[in-house]
Amino acid sequence: MKNISLIGFMACGKSTIGRVLAHEMKYSFVDIDKKIEKRQKMKISKIFDTHGEEYFRKVETETLEKYLLKEKTVISTGGGIVLNPKNVDILYENSFVVFLDVPFDILAERAAANNQRPLFREREAAYKLWSERYPIYRSAAHFIINENEDIILKTVHRIMAEYYNYMKNL
């Protein structure tokens, strides 16, 4: 069975949906950003500050490749993983890619409730980033789900149905 990879902008619910989806399917759950932080022994923001974005993106690709080799895994990716075309290709070839499509205003609302999202303090910059990434998310996905409801289980069950349908047609 192919893995399921969740993509989308920060605060779209990749980790939350991913955990519930993995539980419902009896799959493993992997949060790529958390794995990177554990391996590097520092927060993502500190990695960027200390080593730069290029270094982070290299580690991100290595981490993604490692976990895509596993089976029956739900993978929560970082919001910028689609910036590297190689990542998009390996995600698409080795997993069922789901874009959690959430309107920017809802993302900003969610981020405001979570002070650990410093990028959203500069709303205009966050909107610019979201706008640039949005078409990439759409084109990188096997399935797009408008996840602007707060009904997690409903979203999870829709993803599961699409996944099983996708696997049937392989």
Secondary structure as GFF3:
##gff-version 3
##sequence-region A 1 170
A	DSSP	beta_strand	3	7	.	.	.	ID=ss1
A	DSSP	alpha_helix	14	25	.	.	.	ID=ss2
A	DSSP	beta_strand	28	31	.	.	.	ID=ss3
A	DSSP	alpha_helix	32	40	.	.	.	ID=ss4
A	DSSP	alpha_helix	44	51	.	.	.	ID=ss5
A	DSSP	alpha_helix	53	68	.	.	.	ID=ss6
A	DSSP	beta_strand	73	76	.	.	.	ID=ss7
A	DSSP	three_ten_helix	81	83	.	.	.	ID=ss8
A	DSSP	alpha_helix	85	94	.	.	.	ID=ss9
A	DSSP	beta_strand	95	101	.	.	.	ID=ss10
A	DSSP	alpha_helix	104	112	.	.	.	ID=ss11
A	DSSP	three_ten_helix	118	121	.	.	.	ID=ss12
A	DSSP	alpha_helix	123	140	.	.	.	ID=ss13
A	DSSP	beta_strand	143	146	.	.	.	ID=ss14
A	DSSP	alpha_helix	152	168	.	.	.	ID=ss15
###
